[in-house]
């Protein structure tokens, strides 16, 4: 009866063979592929971290962290397209003093302006002309 409780499930044993094959074929101390880690994390959730770590000969803490990270899905960051053009207009076209402006066009052109005094409408026209080229 005790041997049945200690028996290694077939899928865990098969994963153990995959880990051993990788260990035998690698040179030096290269990292395990992500597919093996993912499978190990799933086994840890199914059979427990301690038992899985022993069978697969993995470090307990590292496997536990991977198994926990699989439970909590990571928030996906959405890539947003850069703004085509932003126009800032102050009420009334008042002159701006001591202004630094950096603009990058879609094609990679860069424009940097150091201005002592310019009306906001003139600044907008200047940037619009640069971006449209």
C-alpha positions in Angstrom: 0.0 0.0 0.0 2.8 2.4 0.8 4.4 1.7 -2.6 1.2 2.8 -4.3 1.3 6.1 -2.5 4.9 6.7 -3.4 4.4 5.6 -7.1 5.3 8.4 -9.6 2.4 9.2 -11.9 3.1 8.4 -15.5 2.9 12.0 -16.8 5.3 13.2 -14.1 7.7 10.3 -14.9 7.5 11.1 -18.6 8.3 14.8 -17.9 11.2 13.6 -15.7 12.6 11.7 -18.7 12.3 14.9 -20.8 14.3 16.8 -18.2 16.9 14.1 -18.1 17.2 14.0 -21.9 17.8 17.8 -21.9 20.4 17.5 -19.1 22.2 14.8 -21.0 22.3 16.7 -24.3 23.2 20.2 -23.0 26.6 21.7 -22.8 27.6 23.4 -19.6 24.9 24.9 -17.5 22.4 26.2 -20.1 18.9 27.1 -19.0 16.0 24.8 -19.3 13.6 25.7 -22.2 10.4 27.5 -21.2 8.3 24.6 -22.5 9.9 22.3 -19.8 9.4 25.0 -17.1 5.8 25.4 -18.1 5.2 21.7 -17.9 6.9 21.5 -14.6 4.7 24.3 -13.2 1.6 22.4 -14.3 2.8 19.2 -12.7 3.6 21.1 -9.5 0.0 22.4 -9.4 -1.3 18.9 -10.0 1.0 16.8 -7.7 2.5 19.4 -5.4 5.7 21.4 -5.6 7.8 19.2 -3.3 7.0 16.0 -5.0 7.5 17.5 -8.5 10.8 19.1 -7.5 12.1 15.8 -6.2 11.1 13.8 -9.3 12.4 16.3 -11.8 15.5 17.2 -9.6 14.7 20.9 -9.6 15.2 23.5 -6.9 12.0 23.8 -4.8 11.9 27.6 -4.5 12.4 28.2 -8.2 9.7 25.7 -9.1 7.3 27.1 -6.5 7.7 30.6 -8.0 7.1 29.4 -11.5 4.0 27.5 -10.4 2.6 30.5 -8.6 3.3 32.8 -11.6 1.3 30.4 -13.8 -1.7 30.8 -11.5 -1.7 34.5 -11.7 -1.8 35.6 -15.4 0.5 38.6 -16.1 -1.1 41.8 -17.1 -0.6 42.4 -20.8 0.6 45.8 -21.8 -1.1 47.2 -24.8 1.2 48.7 -27.4 -0.2 52.0 -28.4 0.6 53.8 -31.6 2.5 57.1 -31.2 0.3 60.1 -31.7 0.4 61.4 -35.3 0.3 65.0 -34.2 -0.5 66.8 -30.9 -1.6 70.4 -31.1 -1.4 72.5 -28.0 -3.0 75.9 -28.3 -3.2 78.4 -25.5 -6.3 80.6 -25.5 -5.2 83.7 -27.5 -2.0 83.5 -29.4 0.4 84.8 -26.8 4.1 84.7 -27.3 6.0 81.9 -25.4 9.4 82.8 -23.9 12.3 80.5 -23.4 10.8 77.4 -25.0 12.5 74.1 -25.9 10.7 71.8 -28.3 11.7 68.4 -29.6 9.8 66.7 -32.4 10.4 63.4 -34.2 8.7 62.6 -37.5 7.4 59.1 -38.5 10.3 58.7 -40.8 12.8 59.3 -38.0 13.7 62.9 -38.7 14.3 64.9 -35.5 13.8 68.6 -34.9 15.0 70.4 -31.8 14.2 74.1 -31.3 15.5 76.4 -28.6 13.3 79.5 -28.8 13.5 82.8 -26.9 10.1 84.2 -28.0 7.6 82.8 -30.5 3.8 82.9 -30.8 2.1 79.6 -30.2 0.4 79.8 -33.6 3.8 80.2 -35.3 5.2 77.3 -33.3 2.3 75.0 -34.4 2.8 76.0 -38.0 6.6 75.3 -37.8 6.0 71.8 -36.3 3.2 71.0 -38.7 5.5 71.9 -41.7 8.3 69.6 -40.3 6.0 66.7 -39.7 4.3 66.8 -43.0 7.6 66.5 -45.0 
